[in-house]
Amino acid sequence: MRVGLVSPYDFASPGGVNDHVRHLAVCLQQLGHETRIFAPSSRADVDFDSARFYRIGTPIAIPVNDSVARITLSFHLANQVAAIIADEGFDVLHFHEPLMPALPMTMLRMSATANVGTFHAFARSNVGYYYGRPLLQPYLAHLHRAIAVSEPARAFVNRYFQDFPMRVIPNGVDLEVFRPGLAPIRHLRDDNLNILFVGRLEKRKGLGDLLRAYRAMKSRVPQARLIIVGDGPLRGRVESYVARYRLPNVVLAGYVPESVKPRYYNSADIFCAPATGAESFGIVLLEALASGLPVVATEVPGYMSVLEPGRDSITVQPKNWRELAASLVILARDAELRRRLADYGRQKASRYSWELVASEVVEVYQEARKALAIRPAKALEVTSVHHAV
């Protein structure tokens, strides 16, 4: 099959959806399918070895769901997109966040092939979905099959679009990349016990709670070190907090290339994911489990769709830094518990291998093509969208 993968997000910026698209493209190629990627990009030199990349639109930063979405809001992409679609002759177009403006909606509106949508997001509410249902419903009807990356992601969409059918297929993890036994970051492997955080430095990731927890636990575990991998708008506030309270052994690694990130997991003893909410899954959890790390995480719906407390993790209430500190102390002092949680988590991670995930996605593609034969797709007549966005 020839498959077009469509992302609404700036392909030059790291993020869970784009990581998903990249890995899926590689696995589809390995399974013998041709792949093309469509996405906006803030850089003209973005390339992707495993698939032809089409740069469609220039992204701008939009505050969404306690984060920032870098998307293109231009709906004047039709001519460029139409020419590519006609030239490529796709068997399937796979839209990631199909109701996100503007690229997925534009391409879905024009597509006459088998259309598949994957929904990645989760939130307590969505004003756009609530008020935009009359405009968005025709787009959903144009999808022949739909996927959600977790039960919380499916429930989130069904809150606004009742009875819309979706199959849950989780995110994947590359077990060749994230595994124990890799060379650690040399200066981080000493007598200290390393607690690792990986994520964007923004409010919803809960790093403020982790810093408070770390400050509280230092008197009980003086040989602890906190390693923070990632960058974002709160970096200055994190640096100020560390300086104000003179927190020792805090390493702000900043942005780390994907090729180096697995070594940070192999430099850690505990992984901590203290998100406050709005997580549909938690790819970093899979990376940590596959790398052989025990996890301390908050009980947000997306994380709880992945973790099994007591078997691969200790979980606490969101925004409760005292519980977080106590759990970190328990794990820090109990090497046998760390080993037991890590062993189970590493075995479990094999269920999420990208090869298995991609094979399930291909099944959905085949179902979509059969559905297309029964219900041929045609270009949507949705003129009001130009005035609504």
C-alpha positions in Angstrom: 0.0 0.0 0.0 1.0 3.6 -0.5 0.2 5.4 2.8 0.2 9.2 3.5 0.7 10.1 7.1 -0.6 13.6 8.1 0.5 15.4 11.2 -0.8 18.9 12.2 2.2 19.7 14.2 5.6 21.4 13.4 7.7 18.5 12.2 10.9 20.4 13.2 9.8 20.3 16.9 9.9 17.3 19.2 6.5 15.9 20.4 4.6 12.7 21.0 2.5 12.8 17.8 5.4 13.5 15.5 7.4 10.8 17.2 4.5 8.4 16.6 4.4 9.3 13.0 8.1 8.9 12.5 8.2 5.4 14.0 5.1 4.3 12.2 6.5 5.4 8.9 9.7 3.4 9.5 7.7 0.2 10.5 5.4 0.5 7.6 8.3 0.7 5.2 9.8 -2.4 6.9 6.5 -4.2 6.3 6.8 -3.4 2.6 4.5 -0.3 2.4 5.4 3.0 0.8 5.0 6.0 3.1 4.8 9.8 2.7 4.6 12.3 5.5 2.7 15.6 5.4 3.2 18.2 8.1 3.9 21.9 8.6 7.5 22.8 9.5 9.3 25.8 10.9 12.4 24.8 9.0 12.8 24.3 5.3 15.6 21.8 5.7 13.7 19.1 7.6 14.1 15.7 6.1 13.2 12.2 7.0 15.3 9.3 5.6 12.5 6.6 5.8 9.8 8.5 3.9 9.4 11.4 1.5 8.5 14.5 3.6 6.1 17.2 2.3 6.4 20.5 4.1 2.9 22.0 4.0 2.5 25.4 5.7 4.4 27.3 8.3 3.4 26.7 12.0 2.6 29.3 14.6 2.4 28.7 18.4 -1.1 28.4 19.8 -1.8 27.8 23.5 -3.8 24.6 23.9 -4.6 22.3 26.9 -1.9 23.8 29.2 0.7 23.4 26.5 1.6 25.0 23.1 0.6 23.5 19.8 2.7 24.5 16.8 0.3 24.2 13.9 -0.5 26.0 10.6 -3.8 27.9 10.6 -3.8 28.6 6.9 -6.6 26.9 5.0 -5.2 28.1 1.7 -3.3 24.9 1.2 -5.8 23.2 -1.2 -4.0 23.6 -4.5 -0.6 22.4 -3.2 -2.3 19.4 -1.4 -4.5 18.5 -4.3 -1.6 18.3 -6.7 0.4 16.0 -4.4 -2.6 13.7 -3.7 -3.3 13.3 -7.4 0.3 12.6 -8.2 0.9 10.1 -5.4 -2.2 7.9 -5.8 -2.5 6.9 -2.1 -4.3 3.8 -1.0 -4.7 5.2 2.5 -4.4 8.6 4.1 -3.8 8.4 7.8 -4.7 11.6 9.7 -3.2 12.1 13.2 -5.6 14.4 15.1 -7.9 14.6 12.1 -10.0 17.5 13.6 -7.0 19.7 14.2 -6.7 22.7 11.9 -5.6 23.3 9.3 -3.6 20.6 7.5 -5.5 17.4 8.5 -8.9 19.1 8.0 -7.9 20.4 4.6 -6.5 17.1 3.3 -9.5 15.1 4.8 -11.9 17.5 3.1 -10.2 16.8 -0.3 -9.5 13.1 0.1 -11.3 10.5 -2.1 -9.3 7.5 -0.8 -9.5 5.3 2.3 -9.2 7.6 5.3 -8.0 6.6 8.8 -7.8 8.9 11.8 -5.8 8.6 15.0 -6.9 10.6 18.1 -4.0 11.2 20.5 -5.3 13.9 22.9 -7.0 13.9 26.3 -8.3 16.8 28.3 -11.0 17.5 30.9 -12.9 19.5 28.3 -12.6 20.9 24.7 -14.3 24.1 23.8 -13.6 23.6 20.1 -15.3 20.2 20.1 -18.2 21.4 22.2 -19.1 24.4 20.0 -17.8 23.0 16.8 -19.7 19.8 16.7 -22.0 20.8 13.8 -18.9 21.7 11.6 -16.8 18.8 12.7 -19.3 16.0 12.4 -19.0 15.8 8.5 -15.2 15.3 8.9 -15.7 12.4 11.2 -18.2 10.9 8.7 -15.5 11.0 6.1 -13.2 8.7 8.1 -13.6 5.0 7.2 -11.9 3.9 10.4 -10.6 5.6 13.6 -8.0 4.8 16.2 -7.5 6.1 19.7 -4.1 5.7 21.5 -5.8 4.8 24.8 -9.1 4.3 26.5 -8.9 7.9 28.0 -8.3 9.3 24.5 -11.3 7.3 23.1 -13.6 8.5 26.0 -12.5 12.1 25.4 -13.7 12.0 21.8 -16.8 10.1 22.6 -17.8 12.7 25.2 -18.5 15.1 22.3 -19.2 12.6 19.5 -21.2 9.8 21.1 -21.1 6.4 19.5 -18.3 7.3 17.1 -16.4 4.0 16.8 -12.7 3.8 17.5 -10.3 1.0 18.0 -7.7 1.4 20.7 -4.1 0.9 19.5 -1.5 2.2 21.8 1.7 4.1 21.1 4.7 2.0 20.6 8.3 1.9 21.8 11.5 0.9 19.9 12.9 -2.0 21.9 16.2 -1.8 20.1 16.7 1.8 21.1 15.3 1.8 24.6 16.8 -1.2 26.5 19.1 -1.8 29.4 22.8 -2.2 29.0 23.5 0.9 26.9 26.5 3.1 27.8 25.4 5.6 30.5 26.3 9.3 30.7 29.7 8.8 32.3 29.7 11.6 34.8 26.2 10.6 36.1 27.2 7.1 37.1 28.7 7.3 40.6 27.5 6.7 44.1 24.4 8.9 43.7 20.9 7.5 43.2 19.6 9.1 40.0 16.0 10.2 39.6 15.1 11.0 36.0 12.5 13.3 34.5 12.0 13.5 30.8 9.6 16.0 29.2 8.8 19.5 28.1 9.2 22.1 30.9 5.6 23.3 31.0 3.1 23.4 33.8 1.1 20.3 33.0 4.2 18.0 33.2 4.3 18.7 37.0 8.0 19.4 37.3 7.3 22.0 40.1 5.8 19.2 42.2 8.9 17.0 41.6 11.2 19.8 42.6 9.3 20.2 45.9 9.4 16.5 46.4 13.1 16.3 45.7 13.7 19.1 48.2 11.7 17.3 50.8 13.4 13.9 50.3 17.0 15.2 50.2 17.4 15.0 54.0 16.3 11.4 54.0 18.2 10.3 50.9 21.2 12.7 50.8 22.9 10.7 48.0 20.0 11.5 45.5 20.5 13.3 42.3 17.7 14.8 40.0 18.3 14.7 36.3 15.9 16.8 34.2 15.9 16.1 30.4 13.9 18.6 28.3 13.4 22.2 27.6 10.5 24.6 27.6 8.9 27.9 28.8 9.4 27.1 32.5 13.2 26.6 32.3 13.9 30.0 33.9 11.5 29.3 36.8 13.1 25.9 37.4 16.6 27.4 37.5 15.4 30.1 39.9 13.8 27.5 42.2 17.0 25.4 42.3 19.1 28.5 43.0 16.7 29.9 45.6 16.6 26.7 47.7 20.2 25.8 46.9 19.1 22.3 45.8 22.2 20.2 45.3 22.7 17.6 42.6 20.2 18.9 40.1 21.3 18.4 36.5 19.4 20.5 33.9 20.4 18.6 30.8 18.1 20.7 28.5 17.2 19.4 25.1 18.8 16.0 24.4 18.9 14.5 20.9 16.9 11.3 20.4 20.1 9.4 19.8 21.4 10.3 23.2 18.2 10.1 25.3 18.4 6.3 25.8 21.7 6.8 27.6 20.0 9.0 30.1 17.5 6.3 30.9 20.5 4.0 31.4 22.0 6.5 33.8 19.0 6.5 36.1 17.8 4.4 39.0 14.2 5.7 39.1 12.0 7.4 36.5 9.5 10.0 37.7 6.5 11.3 35.7 4.6 13.8 37.9 2.1 15.2 35.3 -0.9 17.1 36.6 -3.3 15.9 33.9 -4.1 16.2 30.1 -1.9 13.1 29.3 -3.6 10.6 27.0 -0.9 8.0 27.3 2.7 8.8 28.3 5.3 7.6 25.8 8.1 8.4 28.2 6.6 5.7 30.5 7.2 3.1 27.8 10.7 4.3 27.2 11.4 4.0 31.0 9.9 0.6 31.3 11.7 -0.7 28.3 15.0 0.7 29.7 14.5 -1.3 32.9 13.5 1.5 35.3 10.9 1.4 38.1 8.4 4.3 37.8 6.9 6.8 40.2 4.0 8.6 38.4 0.8 10.5 39.1 -2.6 8.8 38.7 -3.7 10.7 35.6 -6.0 8.8 33.2 -3.5 8.4 30.4 -0.7 7.1 32.7 -3.1 4.7 34.4 -3.9 3.2 31.0 -0.3 2.1 30.8 0.9 1.5 34.4 0.0 -1.3 36.9 0.7 0.1 40.4 2.6 -2.3 42.6 3.8 -4.3 39.6 5.8 -1.8 37.5 5.3 1.5 39.4 4.2 3.4 42.5 1.5 5.9 41.7 0.3 9.0 43.7 -2.4 11.6 43.4 -1.6 14.5 41.0 -0.2 17.7 42.5 0.6 16.0 45.8 4.3 16.6 46.2 4.4 15.0 49.7 3.1 11.7 48.4 5.6 12.0 45.5 8.5 12.6 48.0 7.4 9.6 50.2 7.2 7.3 47.2 10.6 8.3 45.9 12.1 7.7 49.4 10.5 4.2 49.5 12.0 3.3 46.1 15.4 4.9 46.8 15.8 2.9 50.0 14.6 -0.4 48.6 16.9 -1.8 45.9 15.0 -5.1 45.7 11.7 -3.3 45.1 13.3 -1.3 42.3 14.6 -4.5 40.7 11.2 -6.2 41.0 9.3 -3.3 39.4 11.9 -2.9 36.7 11.9 -6.6 35.8 8.1 -6.7 35.3 8.1 -3.4 33.4 10.7 -4.5 31.0 8.8 -7.7 30.2 5.6 -5.7 29.8 7.2 -3.2 27.4 7.5 -6.0 24.8 3.7 -5.8 24.3 4.2 -2.3 23.0 6.9 -2.9 20.4 6.5 -0.8 17.3 6.3 -3.9 15.1 3.2 -5.1 16.9 1.6 -1.7 16.9 2.3 -1.2 13.2 0.8 -4.6 12.3 -2.4 -3.6 14.1 -2.5 -0.3 12.2 -2.1 -2.2 8.9 -5.2 -4.2 9.9 -7.1 -1.0 10.3 -5.9 0.2 6.9 -7.2 -3.0 5.3 -10.6 -2.5 7.0 -10.7 1.1 5.8 -10.0 0.0 2.2 -12.9 -2.5 2.4 -15.1 0.2 3.8 -14.2 2.5 1.0 -15.3 -0.1 -1.5 -18.7 -0.1 0.2 -18.9 3.6 0.9 -16.8 5.5 -1.7 -15.3 8.7 -0.4 -15.9 12.0 -2.0 -14.6 15.5 -1.4 -16.5 17.3 1.4 -18.5 20.4 0.8 -17.6 22.3 3.9 -17.4 26.0 2.8 -18.2 27.4 6.3 -14.9 26.2 7.8 -13.0 29.0 6.1 -15.1 31.5 8.1 -15.1 29.6 11.3 -11.4 29.3 12.0 
